[in-house]
């Protein structure tokens, strides 16, 4: 487990092992009692589940002025500067959920969330309170991660048996293709590769993933660029490698997703649950080729064999 200090006065812990549920990653956050303003939550190509269990509440404010306290779920691809998170003396396990598994785990489609933030109690009822109690009683982050992972696996298994809970193999394959291609894919080519019309792919993808394919590709491309910026790479290089027409194009996309400039995004602490999140600034200026987990290596985030094999059937 990696536990780090950051200027944002939150401690961060990472699990020693990957989740047993494909498309899930986790981190633990502990506020040191000094957070005042809060942090921008940057759009990410996954749904965010925050399981809060500390002494003080986790507070999330959206652009409309609505406020959520405690455990919550944030939908896919919320708007610019739409969500800020703050609190005092809170602790939480943050989970990233691929939209391919989100419905089975959450019990609600990513499309139904529509990029909003909702209280977990509204989705899970008593089970949300139960996991909070378990996390509070746990003696270590590893125990909390294990409890969370067991719950997610149970819900995934139970949810997969429900009607309409699964994602079409073609949709899952197209989503994975967008991830592997860093968002630099054309929707018409995706449709041709799965043997669907563009209209059918748009409709099924939007209904099951929560975004239309073009918007999803734009989000994935932004996410890849944001991580490269956080790793210390030059914006001009990021724009050239990321499929942007020029640096101004990158700037517009970053502002559209975050309400902030590329230089600001590069230092945002709540970036994602991965090795670039909350970076040690002394070690963050690395080239992509040095570590396959760093930006520059668009890797598969879905390991479901159904997704991998669909195109070859």
C-alpha positions as CSV (number, residue, x, y, z in Angstrom):
1,X,0.0,0.0,0.0
2,X,1.3,3.4,-1.0
3,X,0.4,6.2,1.4
4,X,1.4,9.7,0.5
5,X,1.3,13.3,1.7
6,X,0.1,16.1,-0.5
7,X,-0.2,19.8,-0.4
8,X,-3.9,19.3,-0.4
9,X,-3.7,18.1,3.2
10,X,-5.3,14.7,2.4
11,X,-3.6,11.4,3.0
12,X,-4.0,8.9,0.3
13,X,-3.8,5.1,0.4
14,X,-3.8,2.5,-2.4
15,X,-4.7,-1.2,-2.2
16,X,-1.9,-3.7,-2.5
17,X,-3.9,-5.8,-4.9
18,X,-6.2,-5.1,-7.8
19,X,-9.9,-5.5,-7.4
20,X,-11.5,-8.9,-8.1
21,X,-14.1,-7.0,-10.1
22,X,-13.0,-6.1,-13.6
23,X,-13.3,-2.4,-14.3
24,X,-12.9,-1.3,-10.6
25,X,-10.1,0.6,-8.9
26,X,-9.9,2.1,-5.4
27,X,-8.1,4.5,-3.2
28,X,-8.5,5.7,0.4
29,X,-8.6,9.3,1.5
30,X,-8.2,10.8,4.9
31,X,-8.6,14.5,5.7
32,X,-6.2,15.9,8.2
33,X,-8.7,18.5,9.5
34,X,-7.2,21.4,7.5
35,X,-9.3,21.3,4.3
36,X,-11.3,24.5,3.8
37,X,-12.1,25.4,0.3
38,X,-12.4,21.9,-1.2
39,X,-11.2,20.4,-4.5
40,X,-12.5,20.3,-8.0
41,X,-13.6,16.8,-9.1
42,X,-12.2,16.3,-12.7
43,X,-14.3,14.5,-15.2
44,X,-13.1,10.9,-15.6
45,X,-14.2,8.0,-17.9
46,X,-15.6,6.1,-15.0
47,X,-18.4,6.5,-12.4
48,X,-17.2,7.6,-9.0
49,X,-18.4,5.9,-5.8
50,X,-17.4,7.5,-2.5
51,X,-17.9,5.5,0.7
52,X,-17.6,7.9,3.6
53,X,-17.1,6.7,7.1
54,X,-15.1,9.3,9.1
55,X,-15.9,11.5,12.0
56,X,-16.8,14.5,9.8
57,X,-18.9,14.5,6.7
58,X,-17.7,14.4,3.1
59,X,-19.4,17.3,1.4
60,X,-19.9,17.7,-2.3
61,X,-21.2,20.8,-4.0
62,X,-22.4,20.9,-7.6
63,X,-22.7,23.8,-10.0
64,X,-26.4,24.2,-9.3
65,X,-25.7,24.9,-5.6
66,X,-27.0,21.5,-4.5
67,X,-25.1,19.8,-1.7
68,X,-24.6,16.1,-0.8
69,X,-23.2,14.8,2.4
70,X,-21.8,11.4,3.1
71,X,-21.5,8.5,0.7
72,X,-22.4,9.3,-2.9
73,X,-22.2,8.3,-6.5
74,X,-21.1,10.7,-9.3
75,X,-22.2,9.9,-12.9
76,X,-20.0,9.8,-16.0
77,X,-18.6,13.0,-17.5
78,X,-20.1,15.8,-15.4
79,X,-19.7,19.4,-16.7
80,X,-17.0,22.0,-16.3
81,X,-16.2,22.8,-12.7
82,X,-19.5,21.2,-11.7
83,X,-18.4,19.3,-8.6
84,X,-16.2,20.2,-5.7
85,X,-15.5,18.0,-2.7
86,X,-14.6,19.2,0.8
87,X,-15.0,18.2,4.4
88,X,-13.3,18.1,7.8
89,X,-11.9,15.0,9.5
90,X,-13.6,12.7,7.0
91,X,-12.4,9.4,5.7
92,X,-13.6,7.7,2.5
93,X,-12.9,4.9,0.1
94,X,-13.1,6.2,-3.4
95,X,-14.1,3.7,-6.1
96,X,-13.9,4.1,-9.9
97,X,-16.5,2.0,-11.7
98,X,-16.3,1.3,-15.4
99,X,-19.7,2.1,-17.0
100,X,-19.6,-1.5,-18.4
101,X,-20.1,-2.9,-14.8
102,X,-21.7,0.1,-13.2
103,X,-25.3,-0.9,-13.6
104,X,-24.8,-4.4,-12.1
105,X,-22.9,-2.9,-9.1
106,X,-24.9,0.2,-8.5
107,X,-28.3,-1.0,-9.5
108,X,-28.9,1.9,-11.7
109,X,-27.8,2.7,-15.3
110,X,-25.1,5.3,-15.9
111,X,-27.5,6.9,-18.3
112,X,-30.0,7.4,-15.5
113,X,-27.4,9.3,-13.4
114,X,-26.8,11.6,-16.4
115,X,-23.6,13.0,-14.9
116,X,-25.2,14.0,-11.6
117,X,-24.2,13.3,-8.0
118,X,-26.7,11.3,-5.9
119,X,-26.6,10.1,-2.3
120,X,-25.7,6.4,-2.0
121,X,-28.5,5.9,0.5
122,X,-31.0,6.7,-2.3
123,X,-29.6,3.8,-4.4
124,X,-28.6,1.2,-1.8
125,X,-30.8,2.0,1.2
126,X,-29.8,0.1,4.4
127,X,-26.8,-1.5,2.7
128,X,-25.1,2.0,2.4
129,X,-25.3,2.4,6.2
130,X,-24.1,-1.1,6.8
131,X,-20.9,-0.7,4.7
132,X,-20.3,2.6,6.4
133,X,-20.4,0.9,9.8
134,X,-18.1,-1.9,8.6
135,X,-15.5,0.6,7.3
136,X,-15.6,2.6,10.5
137,X,-14.9,-0.6,12.5
138,X,-12.1,-1.7,10.3
139,X,-8.6,-1.3,11.7
140,X,-6.6,-0.7,8.5
141,X,-7.0,0.5,4.9
142,X,-6.3,-3.0,3.6
143,X,-9.2,-4.3,5.6
144,X,-11.4,-1.5,4.3
145,X,-10.4,-2.2,0.7
146,X,-11.1,-5.9,1.2
147,X,-14.6,-5.1,2.7
148,X,-15.4,-2.8,-0.2
149,X,-14.2,-5.3,-2.8
150,X,-16.2,-8.1,-1.3
151,X,-19.3,-5.9,-1.4
152,X,-18.7,-4.8,-5.0
153,X,-18.2,-8.4,-6.1
154,X,-21.4,-9.5,-4.3
155,X,-23.4,-6.7,-5.9
156,X,-21.9,-7.4,-9.3
157,X,-22.8,-11.1,-9.1
158,X,-26.3,-10.4,-7.9
159,X,-26.9,-7.5,-10.3
160,X,-25.7,-9.5,-13.3
161,X,-28.7,-11.8,-12.9
162,X,-31.1,-8.9,-13.2
163,X,-33.0,-8.2,-16.4
164,X,-31.3,-5.5,-18.5
165,X,-28.3,-5.3,-16.2
166,X,-25.7,-6.4,-18.8
167,X,-24.1,-4.3,-21.5
168,X,-24.3,-5.6,-25.1
169,X,-21.0,-7.2,-26.2
170,X,-20.9,-4.8,-29.1
171,X,-21.2,-1.8,-26.8
172,X,-18.7,-3.2,-24.3
173,X,-16.3,-3.8,-27.2
174,X,-16.7,-0.3,-28.6
175,X,-16.1,1.2,-25.1
176,X,-13.0,-0.8,-24.7
177,X,-11.8,0.2,-28.2
178,X,-12.2,3.8,-27.3
179,X,-10.1,3.3,-24.1
180,X,-7.4,1.4,-26.0
181,X,-7.3,4.1,-28.6
182,X,-7.0,6.9,-26.1
183,X,-10.2,8.4,-27.5
184,X,-8.8,8.7,-31.0
185,X,-11.3,6.6,-32.8
186,X,-14.1,7.4,-35.2
187,X,-17.7,6.4,-34.4
188,X,-18.4,5.2,-38.0
189,X,-15.4,2.9,-37.8
190,X,-16.5,1.5,-34.5
191,X,-20.0,0.8,-35.9
192,X,-18.5,-0.9,-38.9
193,X,-16.2,-3.0,-36.7
194,X,-19.1,-4.4,-34.7
195,X,-21.4,-4.7,-37.7
196,X,-24.0,-2.2,-36.6
197,X,-25.3,1.0,-38.2
198,X,-24.0,4.3,-36.8
199,X,-27.5,5.1,-35.5
200,X,-27.9,1.8,-33.7
201,X,-24.4,2.1,-32.0
202,X,-25.2,5.6,-30.9
203,X,-28.5,4.6,-29.4
204,X,-27.4,1.5,-27.6
205,X,-24.1,3.0,-26.5
206,X,-25.7,6.1,-25.1
207,X,-28.4,4.1,-23.3
208,X,-25.9,1.6,-21.7
209,X,-22.8,3.7,-21.1
210,X,-24.4,7.0,-20.3
211,X,-22.7,9.1,-23.0
212,X,-22.9,9.0,-26.8
213,X,-19.8,7.4,-28.4
214,X,-18.4,10.7,-29.7
215,X,-18.7,12.4,-26.3
216,X,-17.2,9.3,-24.6
217,X,-14.2,9.4,-27.0
218,X,-13.7,13.1,-26.2
219,X,-13.8,12.4,-22.5
220,X,-11.3,9.5,-22.8
221,X,-9.0,11.7,-24.9
222,X,-9.2,14.5,-22.3
223,X,-8.5,12.1,-19.5
224,X,-5.4,10.8,-21.2
225,X,-4.2,14.4,-21.9
226,X,-4.9,15.4,-18.3
227,X,-2.8,12.6,-16.9
228,X,0.1,13.4,-19.2
229,X,-0.1,17.0,-18.0
230,X,-0.1,15.8,-14.4
231,X,3.0,13.7,-15.2
232,X,4.8,16.9,-16.1
233,X,4.7,16.7,-19.9
234,X,4.7,19.8,-22.1
235,X,1.2,20.9,-23.3
236,X,2.3,21.2,-26.9
237,X,3.6,17.7,-26.9
238,X,0.4,16.4,-25.2
239,X,-1.7,18.1,-27.8
240,X,0.3,16.7,-30.7
241,X,0.3,13.2,-29.4
242,X,-3.3,13.2,-28.2
243,X,-5.0,13.9,-31.5
244,X,-5.7,17.5,-31.0
245,X,-5.4,19.9,-33.9
246,X,-3.1,22.2,-31.9
247,X,-2.5,23.4,-28.4
248,X,-5.4,25.8,-28.5
249,X,-7.7,22.8,-29.3
250,X,-6.3,21.0,-26.2
251,X,-6.9,24.2,-24.1
252,X,-10.5,24.4,-25.3
253,X,-11.2,20.8,-24.4
254,X,-9.7,21.1,-21.0
255,X,-11.7,24.2,-20.2
256,X,-14.9,22.5,-21.5
257,X,-14.4,19.5,-19.2
258,X,-13.0,21.3,-16.1
259,X,-13.6,25.0,-16.3
260,X,-9.8,25.3,-15.7
261,X,-6.7,25.7,-17.9
262,X,-4.3,22.9,-18.7
263,X,-1.7,24.3,-16.3
264,X,-4.3,24.3,-13.5
265,X,-5.4,20.8,-14.3
266,X,-1.8,19.6,-14.2
267,X,-1.8,20.3,-10.4
268,X,-5.3,19.2,-9.4
269,X,-5.1,16.7,-6.6
270,X,-8.4,14.8,-7.1
271,X,-7.5,13.7,-10.6
272,X,-8.1,10.0,-10.6
273,X,-7.4,6.8,-8.8
274,X,-4.1,5.7,-10.3
275,X,-0.4,6.2,-10.1
276,X,-0.6,9.8,-11.4
277,X,-3.2,10.9,-8.9
278,X,-1.8,12.8,-5.9
279,X,1.7,12.5,-7.4
280,X,5.0,12.8,-5.5
281,X,6.2,15.9,-7.3
282,X,9.8,14.8,-7.1
283,X,9.0,11.7,-9.1
284,X,6.2,12.8,-11.3
285,X,8.3,14.2,-14.2
286,X,8.8,10.9,-16.0
287,X,8.5,10.0,-19.6
288,X,5.7,7.7,-20.7
289,X,8.0,4.9,-21.8
290,X,9.5,4.4,-18.3
291,X,6.4,2.8,-16.8
292,X,3.5,1.1,-18.7
293,X,1.1,2.5,-16.1
294,X,1.9,6.1,-17.0
295,X,0.2,8.1,-19.7
296,X,1.4,7.2,-23.2
297,X,0.3,3.6,-22.7
298,X,-3.5,3.4,-23.3
299,X,-4.1,0.1,-21.6
300,X,-7.2,-2.1,-21.4
301,X,-9.4,-1.3,-18.4
302,X,-11.8,-4.1,-19.0
303,X,-10.6,-7.7,-18.6
304,X,-13.9,-9.5,-19.4
305,X,-13.2,-12.2,-22.0
306,X,-16.5,-11.5,-23.6
307,X,-15.3,-8.0,-24.4
308,X,-11.9,-9.2,-25.7
309,X,-13.2,-11.9,-27.9
310,X,-16.3,-10.3,-29.4
311,X,-14.6,-8.9,-32.5
312,X,-13.1,-12.2,-33.4
313,X,-16.4,-14.2,-33.3
